[in-house]
């Protein structure tokens, strides 16, 4: 009898802990969603144009990304007077890279696996708002310190099993860092991205400073120059030119 009572108490304790964890996760997600501007406001975004600037090995680089949410994107990167164009439109994609950067200088079809990997770039918002929208598994792991500040550590797990660590500031409810593994040149590598300098644009929060370890060491910092919400975008810009 005593053994049965202990077992019942143990199961009850596990259930209470599970419910508390789930409730805490939902509370954190709700606060994060509110800080980002609210689900309804994000759902109203159909198109966007984002301009960024960054520096790589002493070269100033500018980029412009035109988005049709959930469908298409076109990114143009200006490097030393040359333009690299990457486009995904539905299930197809193409790119145009100058010869000095490993391309042909002509529009080339993107391999299907690259198109699939790049498809996530048609979304807009934080990793948590997008994961919640897509129905991915989100779990609260712990509350800890990150660079001396209190953060919640959550994990986002895709149906494929891929997972990411997401750090959310307890003070602002914004995502301040993500850690995951990504495919690069056929190899799995660690990816770490830090987000800061959040600013409101049309009632929506965007990190205007994004930092990630540079490929040649050090840190690469990307600064957002501007964000346009729901501009008119000509569908023709996603079509692959004949030459």
N, C-alpha and C positions, 0 to 999 in steps of 0.2 A: 504493500500500500504506500509506504513511504517512497519507494522507488517510483511508483506511478505518479505521486504528487510532484516529486522532483522533476520528472520528465515533462509533466504538464506545465510546471513553472518555467522550465527551460524553453519549451516551445512558445509559451506566451511571451517570454522575454525576447525571443528571436523575432516574433511577429511585431511586437511593439517597436523594437529597434528598426525593423524593416520599414514600418509605417513612418517612423520619425525621419529616417533617411530619405524616403520618398517625398515626404512633406517638405523637408528642407530643400531638396533638389527643386521641387516645384516652386517654392518661395524664391529661391535664387534666380530661377529662370524668369519668373514673373517680374522681379525687380530689374533684372537685366533687360528684359523686353521693354519695360517702361522707360528705363534710362535711354534706350536706343531710339525711342520715339513712338513705340506702340505698334502692335501687329497690324492694325487697320491701316496706319499710315504707310507702313512698308508694303502692304498688299496693294496699295494704290500706285506704287511705282511700276511703271511699264517700260520706261526707257531711261537711260542715263548716259552722260558723257563725263568721263573723269580724266583730268590732266595731271600728270605727275612729273617730277624732276628728280634726278639723282646723279651721283658721280661715281664712276668706275675707273680706277687707275688714272686719275687726273682728267678724265674726259667727262664733260657735262653732257648729260643725256636727258632728253625730254620724251614723254610718251603721251599718247592720247588713246583712250579706249571708249568706243561707242558700243552701248549695250542695248539689246532688246531682251528684257528679262526672261530667262528660261528658254531662250531660242538662239540668239545670235550675239556674237561680239566681234569687233574688229579693233586690233591694237596696232598703232603705228609708233615705232620707236625711231627717233632721229639720232644718229651717231656719226659725228664727223662729216656731216653733209650727206650721209647715206640714210636711206629709210628702210627699216625692216617692217614688213606687214604680216600679221598673223590673223587669220579669219576662221571662225567656226560658225556655220549656219546650219542648224539642225544636226543631221547625221554626217554632214560633209564639212571639210575644211581645206584651206589652202594657205600657202605662205609665199612671200617674195623676199628673198635675201640677196644682197649684193655678193658678187663673186669673192670680194675680199673678206667676206664673213661666212664663207663656206657654202654659199648658194650659187645659183646660176644667173641671177639677175632677172629671171623670168618667173611668172606664177607657177607654183608647183603644188600638186595635191598632197595633202597631209595623210600619212598612214592612218588607217582606221583606229589603231590603238592610241595614237597621239590625239586624235579627235575626241575619243572617249575620255581620255585623261583631262583634256582641256575643257570639256563640256561644263565642268563646275564653275568656270569663269563667266558663265552666262548668268550667274546668280549675283545678288547684291545684299550685303548685310554681314553680320558677324557669323562666325562658325556655329554659335549656339542658336541664333535665330533661324539659320538655314537648316541646321540639324533637326530642330523642333518641327519646322515646316515639312521636312522630308520624312519625318517619323523615325529618325535614328535613335538609338538607345543612348540616353544621357544619364550619368550617374554621378553623385557627389562622393568624392573619395575622402577628402579631409579639409581641414582649415589649417593653413600654415603660413609661414613667412616667405616672402619673395622680395629680395632687395630691401629687407627691413620693414616691409609693409605687409599687412594682413591680406591674405587672399584665400579664396575657395579654389580647391583643385577638383575639377570635374573631368570625366572621360566621355568622349563621344565615340560610339562604335557603329560603324556602317554594317549593313547586312553581309558584306563580304568578309567581315572580321577585322578590317582595318580600324585602328583606333587612334585617337588623338588626345593629348592632355591639354586641358584648357584652364588657364588661371584667370579668375575673376576678382577684381578689387572689391573688398568689402566696403570700402568708402564710397566708390563711385558706381559700382555694379557694372563697370565696363570690363571687357576682356583685355588683359594687359600682356598676355603671352600665350602662345600655343607651341606644342612640341609634337612632332609626328614623324613617321617614316614615309618617304616618297621615292618614286622611281626616277632615276636620272641616268641616262645613257645605259639603260638595261640593268642598273644596279640599285639596290635599296640603300638610301642614305638618310641620315638624320636631318630633320628640318626644324629650325627654331625661329619663331617670328615674334617680335615684340611690338606692341601697339601703344601709342600715346598721343597727346595733343588732340584730344577729341574736340570737335567743333560741330555745332548744329547747322544743318543745311536744310531749309524747308521743313523744319521740325524733326529732322532725322539726324542721328549722331554718326559721325564718321571720324575714324582716327586719321589725323593729317600727318602723322609721322609713323613710319613703319621701318623697323630695323631687323636685319637678318645677317648672320655671319657671311662675309664675302667669300667668293670662291678662291681668292688668292690670300686669304687671311684678313684680319680686321673686321670691321662692321660696315655693311652697306646700308645707307639710310635713304629711304624714299620719302620725299615730301609731296603732299598733295597740293597742287596749285589751285584747282577749282573742281567743283562738282555741280553738274547741271541735272536737275530732276525733271523727268518727263519732257525732254526736248523732242522736236520732230526729227526723226532720223530716216533718211532715204534708204529703202531696202536695197537699192542698187549698189550700195557700198560693200555689201556682203557677197556680191556676185564675183566669181573668178573671171578676170579679164582673159580674152582669147590669147593675148601676148603680154 
